[in-house]
């Protein structure tokens, strides 16, 4: 053949056969590289060629080989929906029948998406999106322009669409189907809620979707819309609570709703996420993630906070809510200490914190302020002594929280501000002050009796510091009140307050060094700082001559004595 070509064209004989073979191999290699980049199957080689090193692809990302036909099927599916719409508009199909067939057609595409192979994620996502693009505008028109569906029916379709997507996604192990189906239903429900001004059906739909997402989490299906569902449900419940709590009731533009519906929604969101936390921890022995803890906390706040917002004047419902919260708090405490205190610290702290919140809610809702602070102080004593007896330092922290909240509600915490800084006009409540002070002393004795070598030392120190600070603060206020009450009116109140603060700081220094309580030493620095601020803002402004000299001598003398007291005790400990 080469000879014939050479005879017919003189220049052809000048071609080097080796160069020609090299050019053909190079051309084949370029075509093969292009096919690799486009993920096109390579045809089997017929002629043997020398091995040539393949050029690496430009990127690790490879587009699906069927991207074009998948998008084509999507457009065909949407075209079919428009055919149904045209037949309905022309009167060939009754409006109700056209809407029904259209919705079934949307669910059919959801089923087609679930039939995609396990590795065909793109095809499953496009198929599910096709279903959404068919369902969403059809449902909007059927509820609005066509008036063939009520808001309740639309909410039911949205919830059903999310549930079907979840079930199909679980069976096919396509999490993307459940995510797209739930997310689109949530967005549509929120849009319908504000457009139709009907809060009941779409809040119910959002709660159903949220429950379905939690169920998916129990089955380990990676449904990405779980957090989105929680936000939607909590937001709907809070909006419902706001509308029902308005002084004039539900706005006229909104569809009226019964108060029992909002109570059901509030308790539903609490039940969904409380049950989820219990199942994940107690039943499945899983560790709660920070996101799950945040979702549960938000649900408790939205549920109980919304209920208090709406029903604060209904004593019967408030009492029932308090009993429910108290029972839930006790249950959380029992579960946390029985199952997780030694084996899973994150679950233990999360459930114990939920117990603290629920118990405080149970005290706050049905009882008056006096009942709340009495129960809180009693609970503080019980927690602190249980922490000492059972070696559970977390209970000591909770005891300090109960005590501080009880003192605040009893208006004991703010009383020293009146005599020290002239803030407020509250007169001293001797009965409540002495009761809180006694409870604080009993709590501190319990915490101080815990061995310093026990586990949770820092938690014991924090509890001791908080309780001791409250004891010292209350004693300062009561002492100044008592001296002013029995002494002549000419006693300089600001100087008296400074003297009491300095005397208390010296007492804390002695007690902290002799009893080996570092937290008391830390506390004296805080009280000395308060004394310095008071000296600058009150004594220099209001006192003159001898009273101001007394304040300065007391504070200066304390600054001289305190370092010596602390160094002397440190030297004793070193020896």
C-alpha positions in Angstrom: 0.0 0.0 0.0 2.8 2.3 0.9 4.4 1.5 -2.5 1.3 2.4 -4.4 1.0 5.7 -2.5 4.6 6.3 -3.2 4.1 5.7 -6.9 1.0 7.8 -7.2 2.5 10.7 -5.2 6.2 11.2 -5.1 6.2 13.0 -1.7 4.3 10.3 0.0 7.3 8.1 0.1 9.0 10.6 2.3 6.7 9.9 5.2 8.4 8.1 8.1 6.4 5.1 9.2 7.5 5.4 12.8 6.4 9.0 13.0 3.0 8.0 11.6 2.5 5.3 14.2 3.5 7.7 17.0 1.0 10.4 15.7 -1.8 7.8 15.6 -0.9 6.6 19.2 -0.9 10.2 20.4 -4.3 10.9 18.8 -5.8 7.8 20.4 -4.4 8.9 23.8 -5.9 12.3 23.4 -9.3 10.8 22.6 -9.0 8.4 25.5 -8.2 11.3 27.9 -11.2 13.3 26.7 -13.4 10.2 27.2 -12.1 9.8 30.7 -12.9 13.4 31.6 -16.5 13.1 30.3 -16.9 9.6 31.9 -17.8 8.0 28.6 -17.2 4.3 28.4 -14.0 3.5 26.4 -14.5 1.2 23.4 -12.3 -2.0 23.5 -9.1 -1.6 21.7 -8.7 -3.6 18.5 -5.1 -2.9 17.6 -2.4 -3.4 20.2 -0.6 -0.2 21.0 2.4 0.4 23.2 1.6 1.3 26.8 1.5 5.0 27.3 1.1 6.7 30.7 -2.4 8.2 31.2 -2.8 11.9 31.8 -4.4 12.4 35.2 -7.9 14.0 35.1 -8.1 17.7 35.8 -10.5 17.2 38.8 -11.6 14.5 41.1 -15.3 15.5 40.5 -16.9 13.5 37.8 -20.3 14.4 36.4 -22.9 11.6 36.3 -22.9 9.9 33.0 -26.7 10.2 32.7 -27.0 13.9 33.6 -28.6 14.8 30.3 -31.2 12.1 30.1 -32.1 12.6 33.8 -32.8 16.3 33.3 -34.7 15.4 30.1 -37.0 13.1 32.2 -37.5 15.9 34.6 -38.7 18.2 31.9 -41.0 15.5 30.5 -42.5 14.9 33.9 -43.2 18.6 34.3 -44.7 18.7 30.8 -47.1 15.9 31.8 -48.2 18.1 34.8 -49.0 21.0 32.4 -50.9 18.6 30.2 -53.2 17.8 33.1 -53.5 21.5 33.9 -54.5 22.2 30.3 -57.1 19.5 30.3 -58.6 20.8 33.5 -58.7 24.4 32.2 -60.4 23.3 29.0 -63.0 21.4 31.0 -62.0 18.0 29.7 -61.4 17.0 33.4 -63.5 18.2 36.4 -61.4 20.5 38.6 -61.5 18.2 41.5 -60.5 15.2 39.4 -57.7 17.2 37.7 -56.3 18.2 41.1 -56.5 14.7 42.4 -54.8 13.1 39.4 -52.1 15.8 39.5 -51.3 15.1 43.2 -51.2 11.3 42.4 -48.9 12.2 39.5 -46.6 14.0 41.9 -46.5 11.1 44.3 -45.8 8.8 41.3 -42.6 10.8 40.6 -41.7 10.4 44.3 -42.0 6.7 43.9 -39.9 6.8 40.6 -37.2 8.7 42.5 -37.1 6.0 45.2 -36.7 3.3 42.5 -33.3 4.8 41.5 -30.3 2.5 42.2 -28.6 3.0 45.5 -25.6 4.8 43.8 -27.7 7.0 41.6 -28.0 9.9 44.1 -28.3 12.5 41.3 -31.2 10.7 39.7 -33.0 10.3 43.0 -32.6 14.0 43.9 -33.8 15.1 40.4 -36.8 12.7 40.6 -37.8 14.0 44.0 -37.4 17.6 42.9 -39.6 16.8 39.9 -42.3 15.6 42.3 -42.0 18.8 44.4 -42.1 21.0 41.3 -45.4 19.3 40.3 -47.0 19.2 43.8 -46.2 22.7 45.1 -47.8 24.9 42.4 -50.7 22.5 42.1 -51.4 22.6 45.8 -51.1 26.4 45.9 -53.6 26.9 43.0 -56.0 24.2 44.4 -56.2 26.0 47.7 -56.2 29.5 46.3 -57.4 30.2 42.8 -59.4 27.0 42.2 -60.9 26.8 45.8 -61.2 23.0 45.6 -59.1 22.3 48.7 -59.4 23.6 52.3 -56.4 24.6 54.3 -56.8 21.5 56.4 -56.6 19.3 53.2 -53.5 21.2 52.0 -51.8 20.8 55.4 -52.7 17.1 55.3 -51.2 16.7 51.8 -48.0 18.4 52.9 -47.6 16.2 55.9 -48.4 13.2 53.9 -45.9 14.1 51.2 -43.1 14.4 53.8 -44.1 11.1 55.4 -44.2 9.3 52.1 -40.8 10.8 51.1 -39.4 9.6 54.5 -40.8 6.1 54.1 -39.6 5.7 50.5 -36.2 7.2 51.4 -35.8 4.8 54.3 -36.7 1.7 52.2 -34.4 2.8 49.3 -31.7 4.1 51.7 -31.9 7.5 49.8 -31.6 10.1 52.5 -31.8 12.8 49.9 -35.4 11.9 49.1 -36.4 12.3 52.8 -34.5 15.6 53.0 -36.0 17.2 49.9 -39.5 16.0 50.7 -39.4 17.2 54.3 -37.7 20.5 53.5 -40.1 21.4 50.7 -43.1 20.5 52.8 -41.9 22.7 55.7 -41.3 25.7 53.4 -44.8 25.2 51.8 -46.4 24.9 55.2 -44.9 28.1 56.4 -45.8 29.9 53.2 -49.4 28.6 53.5 -49.6 29.6 57.2 -48.9 33.3 56.4 -50.7 33.5 53.2 -54.0 31.9 54.4 -53.7 33.2 58.0 -54.7 29.8 59.4 -52.3 28.7 62.1 -53.9 25.5 63.3 -53.6 23.1 60.4 -50.2 24.1 59.3 -48.8 24.1 62.8 -50.1 20.6 63.1 -48.4 19.7 59.8 -45.1 21.1 61.0 -45.4 19.1 64.2 -46.1 15.9 62.3 -43.1 16.5 60.1 -40.9 17.2 63.1 -42.0 14.0 64.7 -41.3 12.1 61.5 -37.8 13.5 61.4 -37.1 12.4 64.9 -38.4 9.0 64.1 -36.0 8.9 61.1 -33.2 9.7 63.5 -34.2 6.8 65.7 -33.8 4.6 62.6 -30.4 6.2 61.8 -31.7 7.6 58.5 -29.5 10.7 57.7 -32.4 13.1 57.1 -30.8 16.5 56.7 -34.0 18.4 57.4 -34.1 17.4 61.0 -32.9 20.7 62.4 -35.0 22.6 59.8 -38.1 20.7 61.0 -37.3 21.6 64.6 -37.0 25.3 63.8 -40.2 25.2 61.8 -42.2 23.5 64.6 -40.8 25.7 67.4 -41.4 28.8 65.4 -45.0 27.8 64.6 -45.8 27.1 68.2 -44.3 30.4 69.3 -46.3 32.3 66.7 -49.5 30.5 67.8 -48.7 31.4 71.4 -48.2 35.0 70.5 -51.4 35.3 68.5 -53.4 33.7 71.4 -51.7 35.7 74.1 -52.6 39.1 72.6 -54.8 41.2 74.9 -57.4 41.5 72.2 -57.2 37.9 71.2 -56.5 36.5 67.7 -56.3 39.2 65.1 -59.4 39.5 62.9 -57.5 38.7 59.7 -56.6 35.3 61.1 -58.8 32.2 61.3 -60.1 31.9 64.9 -58.6 29.1 67.0 -59.5 27.5 70.3 -57.1 27.9 73.3 -57.1 24.1 73.6 -55.5 23.9 70.2 -52.6 26.0 71.2 -52.1 24.1 74.4 -52.1 20.8 72.4 -49.5 22.3 70.1 -47.3 23.4 73.0 -47.4 20.1 74.8 -46.9 18.3 71.5 -43.6 20.0 70.8 -42.4 19.3 74.3 -43.4 15.6 74.0 -41.8 15.1 70.6 -38.3 16.3 71.6 -38.5 15.0 75.2 -39.4 11.5 73.9 -36.6 11.8 71.3 -34.0 12.6 74.0 -35.3 9.7 76.2 -35.3 7.2 73.4 -31.8 8.2 72.2 -30.3 8.0 75.6 -32.2 5.4 77.6 -33.5 3.0 74.9 -30.7 3.2 72.3 -27.9 4.1 74.7 -26.7 6.9 72.4 -24.9 10.1 73.5 -26.9 13.2 72.8 -25.2 15.6 70.4 -25.0 19.3 71.1 -27.5 19.9 68.3 -30.0 17.4 70.0 -29.5 19.1 73.4 -30.2 22.5 71.8 -33.3 21.2 70.0 -34.7 19.7 73.2 -33.9 22.9 75.2 -35.6 25.0 72.6 -38.7 22.8 72.5 -39.0 22.9 76.3 -38.8 26.7 76.3 -41.2 27.1 73.4 -43.7 24.6 74.9 -43.7 25.6 78.6 -42.9 29.3 77.9 -45.7 29.6 75.4 -48.1 27.9 77.8 -47.3 30.4 80.5 -47.6 33.2 78.0 -51.1 32.2 77.0 -52.6 30.6 80.2 -51.0 32.7 83.0 -54.5 33.7 84.2 -55.9 30.2 84.1 -55.0 28.7 87.5 -56.3 25.3 86.7 -54.2 24.9 83.6 -51.2 26.5 85.2 -51.4 24.0 88.1 -51.6 21.1 85.7 -48.6 22.4 83.8 -46.7 22.7 87.0 -47.5 19.1 88.0 -46.4 17.9 84.6 -43.2 19.8 84.7 -42.4 18.7 88.3 -43.0 15.1 87.4 -40.8 15.4 84.3 -38.0 17.1 86.3 -38.0 14.3 88.9 -37.9 11.7 86.1 -35.0 13.4 84.4 -33.1 13.5 87.7 -33.8 9.8 88.4 -32.8 8.8 84.9 -29.6 10.9 84.8 -28.3 9.6 88.1 -29.4 6.0 87.8 -28.2 5.4 84.2 -25.5 7.9 83.2 -23.8 9.5 86.2 -20.8 7.2 86.0 -20.9 6.0 82.3 -21.9 8.9 80.1 -21.1 12.4 81.4 -22.7 14.3 78.5 -26.0 12.5 78.8 -25.9 12.9 82.6 -25.3 16.6 82.5 -27.9 17.2 79.8 -30.7 15.2 81.5 -29.8 16.7 84.9 -30.0 20.2 83.5 -33.4 19.3 81.9 -34.4 18.1 85.4 -33.3 21.4 87.0 -35.3 23.4 84.4 -38.4 21.4 84.8 -38.4 21.3 88.6 -38.0 25.1 88.7 -40.8 25.4 86.2 -42.9 23.1 88.3 -42.3 25.4 91.3 -42.8 28.6 89.5 -46.1 27.9 87.7 -48.5 26.9 90.4 -47.1 28.6 93.4 -46.8 32.2 94.5 -43.5 33.9 95.0 -43.4 33.0 98.7 -44.2 29.3 97.9 -41.5 29.3 95.1 -38.6 30.6 97.3 -39.6 28.3 100.2 -39.6 25.2 97.9 -36.4 26.4 96.2 -34.6 26.7 99.5 -35.8 23.3 100.7 -34.7 21.8 97.4 -31.3 23.5 97.7 -30.8 21.9 101.2 -31.9 18.5 99.8 -29.5 18.7 96.9 -26.5 19.8 98.9 -26.9 17.1 101.5 -27.5 14.5 98.8 -24.3 15.7 97.1 -22.4 15.2 100.3 -23.9 11.8 101.1 -23.9 10.3 97.6 -20.7 12.0 96.4 -22.6 13.7 93.5 -21.0 17.2 93.1 -23.4 18.1 90.3 -26.2 18.1 92.8 -24.3 20.6 94.8 -24.2 22.9 91.8 -27.9 22.5 91.4 -28.4 23.2 95.1 -26.6 26.5 94.7 -28.8 27.4 91.7 -31.9 26.6 93.7 -30.7 28.7 96.6 -29.8 31.8 94.5 -33.0 31.7 92.5 -35.0 31.3 95.7 -33.2 34.3 97.4 -33.8 36.4 94.3 -37.5 35.7 94.2 -37.8 36.4 98.0 -36.2 39.8 97.2 -33.4 39.1 99.7 -30.5 39.4 97.2 -31.2 43.1 96.4 -31.7 44.3 99.9 -28.0 45.1 100.7 -27.9 47.3 97.6 -30.2 49.8 99.4 -28.1 50.4 102.4 -24.7 50.1 100.6 -25.3 52.0 97.4 -28.8 53.6 97.8 -30.2 51.5 95.0 -33.9 50.7 95.3 -36.5 51.4 98.0 -37.1 47.9 99.3 -37.3 47.6 103.0 -35.8 44.7 104.8 -37.9 41.5 105.0 -36.5 40.0 108.2 -38.4 36.7 108.1 -37.5 35.9 104.5 -33.9 37.1 105.0 -33.3 35.0 108.1 -34.9 31.9 106.4 -32.8 32.2 103.3 -29.7 32.9 105.4 -30.3 29.8 107.5 -30.9 27.6 104.4 -27.7 29.0 102.9 -25.7 28.1 106.0 -27.1 24.6 106.1 -26.2 24.2 102.4 -22.7 25.5 102.9 -22.0 23.2 105.8 -23.0 20.2 103.6 -20.8 21.3 100.7 -17.9 22.2 103.0 -18.0 18.7 104.5 -17.1 17.1 101.2 -13.6 15.8 101.2 -11.2 17.9 99.1 -9.8 14.8 97.4 -13.2 13.7 96.1 -14.0 13.7 92.4 -15.6 16.9 91.1 -13.5 19.1 93.4 -13.9 22.2 91.1 -17.7 21.7 91.1 -17.7 21.6 94.9 -15.6 24.7 95.1 -18.0 26.6 92.7 -20.9 25.5 94.8 -19.2 26.6 98.0 -18.1 29.9 96.5 -21.7 30.7 95.3 -23.3 29.8 98.6 -20.7 31.5 100.8 -21.0 34.7 98.7 -24.7 34.7 99.2 -24.3 34.2 103.0 -21.8 37.0 103.2 -23.8 39.3 101.1 -27.0 38.8 103.1 -25.1 39.2 106.4 -23.7 42.5 105.2 -27.1 43.9 104.5 -28.7 42.6 107.7 -25.9 43.9 109.8 -26.1 47.4 108.4 -29.9 47.4 108.7 -29.7 46.2 112.3 -27.2 48.8 113.4 -29.0 51.6 111.7 -32.3 50.4 113.3 -31.0 50.5 116.9 -28.5 53.4 116.7 -29.2 57.2 116.5 -30.0 58.7 113.2 -26.7 60.6 113.2 -24.7 57.4 112.4 -23.1 57.8 109.0 -24.7 55.0 106.9 -22.0 54.9 104.2 -19.1 54.7 106.7 -21.0 52.0 108.5 -21.4 50.0 105.3 -17.7 50.3 104.5 -16.7 49.1 108.1 -19.0 46.1 107.8 -17.6 45.2 104.4 -14.0 45.4 105.7 -14.8 43.4 108.8 -16.5 40.7 106.6 -13.4 40.6 104.3 -11.1 40.1 107.3 -13.4 37.3 108.5 -13.3 35.6 105.1 -9.5 35.8 105.1 -9.3 34.2 108.5 -11.8 31.5 107.7 -10.4 30.7 104.3 -6.8 30.3 105.7 -7.7 28.4 108.9 -10.2 26.1 107.4 -8.3 25.5 104.2 -11.1 26.9 101.9 -9.6 28.6 98.9 -12.9 29.8 97.7 -13.4 32.0 100.8 -10.0 33.6 100.0 -11.2 34.2 96.4 -14.4 35.7 97.8 -12.6 38.2 100.0 -11.0 39.8 96.9 -14.4 40.3 95.5 -15.7 42.0 98.7 -12.6 44.2 98.9 -13.3 45.3 95.3 -16.9 46.2 96.2 -15.5 48.1 99.2 -13.1 50.1 96.9 -15.9 51.0 94.5 -18.2 52.0 97.4 -15.4 54.1 99.0 -14.9 56.0 95.7 -18.6 56.4 94.7 -20.3 56.8 98.1 -18.0 57.7 101.0 -16.0 60.4 99.2 -19.3 61.9 97.9 -21.5 61.7 101.0 -19.2 61.6 104.1 -17.1 64.4 105.6 -14.4 64.8 108.2 -14.3 62.0 110.8 -16.6 59.5 109.1 -14.5 59.7 105.9 -11.3 59.3 108.0 -12.8 56.2 109.6 -13.6 54.7 106.1 -10.1 55.4 104.8 -8.4 54.0 108.0 -10.5 50.8 107.8 -9.9 50.2 104.2 -6.2 51.1 104.4 -5.7 49.0 107.5 -7.3 46.0 105.8 -4.9 46.4 102.8 -2.0 46.2 105.3 -3.4 43.3 107.3 -4.7 41.0 104.6 -1.4 40.1 102.9 0.2 39.4 106.3 -2.7 37.1 107.2 -2.5 35.2 104.0 1.3 34.9 104.0 1.4 33.8 107.6 -1.1 31.0 106.9 0.8 30.0 103.8 4.0 29.7 105.8 2.3 27.5 108.3 1.0 25.2 105.6 4.5 24.9 104.0 6.0 23.9 107.4 
